[in-house]
Amino acid sequence: MATQKIDFKKIAPVLLTFIVMGFVDIVGVSTGYVQKDFNLSDTLAQFLPFMVFIWFFVFSIPVGVIQDKIGKKRMMNLGMLVTFIGLIIPFVNYSFILVLVAFICIGIGNTIIQVAANPLLQEVVFKEKLSSFLSLSQFIKAITSLLGPIIATYAALTYSDWRWVFIVYAGVTLLSILWLYVTNIEENIKSEKPASFRSCMKLLTNKFVLHMVIAIFLIVGADVGMNSNIQGFLMKLHGLSLEEASYGISIYFTALMISRFSGAILLQFLKPKVFLTITTTLALVGIILIIVSSSATMAKAAIFIVGLGAGNLFPIIFSIAINKMPSRANEISGLLVMAIVGGALLPPIMGFVNTHVGVLGSLLILVLCFAYMFLIPFISSNDEE
């Protein structure tokens, strides 16, 4: 790959898969509609997101092992096919049980896509450009995540059926499957020896890999924790109403999009480790400004700063990990995607601390999560395979 020029005919269908990856976030807006349509309790309604995200923990490593045997492109198309099936189920037959089945398929499909996407992108771009393209891919995914609620709302108002969003997503998924299928991608980065569940878990004894897994766990946890607590921060610190505080979420997502688009450009010129330090510092400054904010306006500005800093941490850490050990990319990708479960585990911890210690205690958890990222440049420089 290093002796070839970047072929955008190969990059384009791979980047389209990141659009499909973003379809998993439809579970957010879907939960409200499904709860209303089937008159579900809050507890039962929240079972839908669980049906999606639990599979990251269950299937990430097995998918990485299988991917090592059948190839990244085949695994990606398999993941998109499972996603496609999940997307058409609610439109074909709309019942609560089948909605659960649909989101199980979407969750499993998205887990497969997440494991396959970054190593597949690694095959079609230069090693030194991987961080930039990973940030671009996350920007593309973020656009999809934002468009989902808009499409669902438009469909509900225009056609009196929010489920049309599934048909739109299914059509794009089918296009992505066909485009990737006809695209010739040579997978030159091979494992030194066949991957297995044991070899994946053994990688955790490697200090570098373990630190990368912990970093992803903390970053995803901090991102979800930040997103899900923004309303609480603004309401408790500055007395805003729920409606006013909700705007803080839009501010955060806007900052994430700007961050990822800017990162895709800046990482063309800056080394990932340098950029990691800069963006981590920015995120920490934002959290500290929230803590000391004297007004709601200052707090909202601080939330924007956190988003600017946090937006590129996931792709940078991912690229550092698989660039250092490219022959183990499938196994490492499985472990890192498994660590996304941090998004399910850290927010409840923040909620517990918030209840028993106060909002500042939960903000300090975010400080610790971001502060850990300062270790990564030293770890990746000192540890060997």
C-alpha positions in Angstrom: 0.0 0.0 0.0 2.9 2.4 0.8 4.1 2.3 -2.8 0.7 3.1 -4.3 -1.2 6.4 -4.6 -4.4 6.8 -2.7 -7.3 5.6 -5.0 -10.4 7.5 -4.2 -12.4 5.0 -6.2 -11.6 2.6 -3.4 -11.8 5.1 -0.6 -15.3 6.3 -1.5 -17.2 3.0 -1.0 -15.3 2.4 2.3 -16.3 5.9 3.5 -19.9 5.2 2.6 -19.8 2.3 5.1 -19.3 4.9 7.8 -22.6 6.4 6.8 -24.2 3.0 7.4 -22.3 2.8 10.7 -24.1 5.9 11.8 -27.5 4.4 11.3 -27.3 2.7 14.7 -28.0 6.0 16.3 -31.6 5.9 15.0 -32.3 3.9 18.2 -32.4 7.3 20.0 -35.3 8.8 18.2 -36.9 5.4 17.6 -37.2 4.8 21.3 -39.6 7.7 21.8 -41.8 6.7 18.8 -41.9 3.0 19.8 -42.7 3.9 23.4 -45.6 6.0 22.2 -46.9 3.5 19.5 -47.0 0.6 22.0 -47.7 2.5 25.2 -44.5 1.2 26.9 -43.2 2.1 30.3 -40.0 4.1 30.6 -38.2 1.0 31.8 -39.3 -1.2 28.9 -38.6 1.5 26.4 -35.0 1.8 27.5 -34.6 -1.9 26.7 -34.3 -0.9 23.0 -31.0 0.8 23.4 -29.7 -2.1 25.5 -30.7 -4.5 22.7 -28.4 -2.5 20.4 -25.3 -1.8 22.4 -24.9 -5.0 24.4 -23.5 -6.7 21.2 -20.4 -4.6 21.2 -19.3 -6.4 24.3 -20.5 -9.9 23.1 -19.4 -10.0 19.5 -16.5 -7.7 19.0 -13.7 -10.2 19.7 -15.3 -13.1 17.8 -15.9 -10.8 14.8 -12.2 -9.8 14.9 -11.2 -13.5 14.9 -13.6 -14.4 12.0 -12.5 -11.3 10.1 -8.9 -12.5 10.2 -10.0 -15.6 8.4 -12.5 -14.4 5.8 -11.2 -10.8 5.2 -12.3 -7.3 6.1 -14.3 -6.6 3.0 -16.4 -9.7 3.3 -16.9 -9.1 7.0 -18.0 -5.5 6.3 -20.6 -6.6 3.7 -21.8 -9.3 6.1 -22.3 -6.6 8.8 -24.2 -4.3 6.4 -26.4 -7.2 5.2 -27.4 -7.9 8.9 -28.0 -4.2 9.3 -30.2 -4.1 6.1 -32.3 -7.0 7.4 -32.8 -5.2 10.7 -33.8 -2.0 8.9 -36.5 -3.5 6.8 -38.2 -5.6 9.6 -40.1 -2.7 11.3 -41.5 -1.6 8.0 -42.6 -5.0 6.9 -44.2 -6.0 10.2 -44.5 -3.5 13.0 -44.9 -5.1 16.4 -42.9 -4.6 19.6 -41.3 -8.1 19.5 -40.2 -7.6 15.9 -38.9 -4.1 16.7 -36.7 -5.8 19.4 -35.5 -8.3 16.7 -34.8 -5.4 14.3 -32.7 -3.6 16.8 -30.8 -6.8 17.7 -30.0 -7.1 14.0 -29.0 -3.5 13.8 -26.8 -3.8 16.9 -25.1 -7.0 15.7 -24.6 -5.5 12.2 -23.2 -2.3 13.6 -20.8 -4.3 15.8 -19.5 -6.1 12.7 -19.2 -2.8 10.8 -17.3 -1.1 13.6 -14.8 -4.0 13.8 -14.3 -4.1 10.0 -14.4 -0.4 9.1 -11.1 0.9 10.5 -8.9 -2.0 9.3 -10.6 -1.8 5.9 -9.9 1.9 5.7 -6.3 1.1 6.6 -6.0 -1.0 3.4 -6.8 1.9 1.1 -5.0 4.9 2.6 -1.4 5.7 3.4 -0.3 4.8 7.0 0.6 8.5 7.7 -2.9 9.6 6.5 -4.9 7.1 8.5 -5.6 9.4 11.4 -6.9 12.1 9.0 -9.2 9.7 7.2 -10.5 8.2 10.5 -11.4 11.7 11.7 -13.1 12.3 8.3 -15.0 9.0 8.7 -16.2 10.0 12.2 -17.4 13.3 10.8 -19.4 11.5 8.1 -20.8 9.2 10.8 -21.8 12.3 12.9 -23.7 13.8 10.0 -25.7 10.6 9.7 -26.4 10.6 13.4 -27.8 14.1 13.3 -29.9 13.5 10.1 -31.7 10.5 11.6 -34.1 12.4 13.9 -34.7 15.0 11.2 -35.7 12.4 8.6 -37.9 10.5 11.1 -39.6 13.7 12.1 -40.1 14.8 8.5 -41.6 11.4 7.6 -43.9 11.5 10.6 -45.2 15.0 9.7 -45.4 14.5 5.9 -46.4 10.8 5.6 -47.8 10.2 9.1 -45.3 7.3 9.5 -41.9 7.9 11.0 -40.8 4.4 9.9 -40.0 5.7 6.4 -36.6 6.5 7.9 -35.9 2.8 7.9 -36.6 2.5 4.2 -34.2 5.5 3.5 -31.5 3.9 5.6 -32.1 0.4 4.0 -31.7 1.9 0.5 -28.4 3.5 1.4 -27.2 0.3 3.0 -28.1 -1.8 -0.1 -26.2 0.7 -2.2 -23.2 0.5 0.1 -23.2 -3.3 0.0 -23.3 -3.4 -3.9 -20.7 -0.6 -4.3 -18.3 -2.3 -1.9 -18.9 -5.7 -3.4 -17.9 -4.6 -7.0 -14.9 -2.6 -5.7 -11.6 -4.5 -5.9 -9.7 -4.0 -2.6 -6.5 -6.0 -2.1 -6.0 -6.8 1.6 -2.3 -6.7 1.9 -2.1 -6.2 5.7 -2.2 -9.8 7.0 -1.8 -11.3 10.4 1.5 -12.9 11.2 -0.4 -16.0 12.5 -4.1 -16.8 12.5 -6.2 -14.9 15.1 -8.1 -16.7 17.8 -10.1 -15.7 20.9 -7.1 -16.7 22.9 -4.7 -14.6 20.9 -7.1 -11.6 21.2 -7.3 -11.9 25.0 -3.5 -12.5 25.2 -3.0 -9.2 23.5 -4.3 -7.6 26.7 -1.1 -8.7 28.4 0.7 -6.2 26.0 0.8 -3.0 28.0 0.4 -0.9 24.9 -2.7 -2.7 23.8 -4.2 -2.7 27.3 -3.7 1.1 27.6 -5.3 1.6 24.2 -8.3 -0.5 25.2 -8.6 1.5 28.5 -8.3 4.7 26.6 -11.2 3.8 24.2 -13.3 2.7 27.2 -12.7 6.0 29.0 -13.2 8.2 25.9 -16.4 6.6 24.8 -17.6 6.6 28.4 -16.7 10.3 28.7 -18.4 11.2 25.4 -21.7 9.4 26.3 -21.5 10.6 29.9 -21.0 14.2 28.7 -23.8 14.0 26.2 -26.3 12.4 28.7 -25.5 14.8 31.5 -25.4 18.1 29.7 -29.0 18.9 30.7 -28.3 18.1 34.3 -25.1 20.2 34.4 -26.9 23.3 33.1 -30.0 22.7 35.2 -28.1 22.1 38.5 -25.3 24.6 38.0 -27.3 27.5 36.5 -31.0 26.7 37.2 -32.0 26.4 33.5 -35.3 24.7 32.6 -35.2 21.3 30.9 -36.1 22.9 27.5 -33.4 25.5 27.8 -30.8 23.0 29.0 -31.5 20.7 26.1 -30.0 23.2 23.7 -26.7 22.4 25.3 -26.8 18.9 23.6 -27.1 20.5 20.2 -24.1 22.8 21.1 -22.1 19.7 22.0 -22.9 17.8 18.8 -22.2 20.8 16.6 -18.8 21.1 18.2 -18.1 17.4 17.6 -18.9 17.8 13.9 -16.7 20.9 13.6 -13.9 19.1 15.5 -14.0 16.0 13.3 -14.1 18.0 10.0 -11.2 20.2 11.2 -9.3 17.1 12.5 -9.5 15.5 9.1 -7.7 18.5 7.7 -5.2 19.2 10.5 -4.1 15.6 10.7 -2.8 15.9 7.2 -0.1 18.1 8.7 0.2 17.3 12.4 1.4 14.0 13.9 -1.4 12.1 15.7 0.4 12.2 19.1 0.9 15.9 19.0 -2.7 16.5 17.9 -3.9 14.1 20.7 -2.1 16.2 23.3 -3.6 19.5 21.9 -7.2 18.2 21.7 -7.0 16.5 25.2 -5.9 19.8 26.7 -8.8 21.6 24.9 -11.3 19.0 26.3 -9.9 19.4 29.9 -10.0 23.2 29.7 -13.6 22.9 28.7 -14.5 20.7 31.6 -12.7 23.0 34.0 -14.6 26.0 32.6 -17.9 24.2 33.2 -16.9 23.7 36.8 -16.0 27.3 37.4 -18.6 28.8 35.0 -20.4 31.8 36.5 -23.2 32.0 34.0 -25.2 29.7 31.7 -23.6 31.4 28.6 -20.1 30.6 29.9 -21.1 27.0 30.6 -22.5 26.6 27.1 -19.3 28.0 25.6 -17.4 25.6 27.8 -19.5 22.7 26.5 -18.6 23.7 22.9 -14.9 23.7 23.9 -15.3 20.2 25.3 -16.8 19.0 22.0 -14.0 20.6 20.0 -11.5 18.7 22.1 -13.2 15.4 22.4 -14.3 15.0 18.8 -11.1 13.4 17.5 -9.9 11.4 20.5 -11.5 8.1 19.4 -10.1 8.1 15.8 -6.6 9.2 16.9 -6.3 6.5 19.5 -7.7 3.9 17.1 -5.1 4.9 14.4 -2.2 5.0 16.9 -3.2 1.4 18.0 -3.5 -0.2 14.6 -0.6 1.7 13.0 1.8 0.5 15.7 0.7 -3.2 15.2 -0.8 -3.4 11.7 -0.4 -7.2 11.5 -2.7 -7.5 14.5 -5.2 -4.9 13.3 -8.2 -7.4 13.2 -7.6 -8.5 16.8 -6.9 -5.0 18.1 -10.0 -3.6 16.3 -12.1 -6.3 18.0 -10.7 -5.3 21.4 -11.1 -1.6 20.9 -14.7 -1.9 19.6 -15.5 -4.1 22.6 -14.2 -1.2 24.8 -17.1 0.9 23.4 -19.1 -0.7 26.2 -17.6 2.1 28.3 -20.4 4.2 26.9 -22.9 2.0 28.8 -20.9 1.6 32.0 -19.5 5.1 32.9 -22.7 7.2 32.7 -24.4 5.2 35.5 -21.3 5.7 37.6 -21.5 9.4 36.9 -25.2 9.3 37.8 -24.4 7.6 41.1 -21.6 10.1 42.0 -23.9 12.9 41.0 -26.6 11.7 43.4 -24.3 11.1 46.4 -21.6 13.7 45.9 -23.0 16.3 43.5 -22.6 17.5 40.0 -19.0 18.6 40.5 -18.1 15.0 41.4 -19.4 13.7 38.1 -17.5 16.4 36.3 -14.3 15.3 38.0 -14.9 11.8 36.6 -14.7 13.4 33.1 -11.5 15.2 34.1 -9.9 11.9 35.1 -11.1 10.2 31.8 -9.6 13.0 29.6 -6.4 13.3 31.8 -5.6 9.6 31.1 -5.1 10.5 27.4 -1.9 12.4 28.2 -0.3 9.0 28.9 -0.9 7.7 25.4 2.0 9.5 23.6 4.5 8.2 26.1 3.0 4.6 26.1 3.0 4.4 22.3 6.6 5.6 22.1 8.0 3.4 24.8 6.2 0.1 24.5 7.1 -2.4 21.8 5.1 -5.2 20.4 
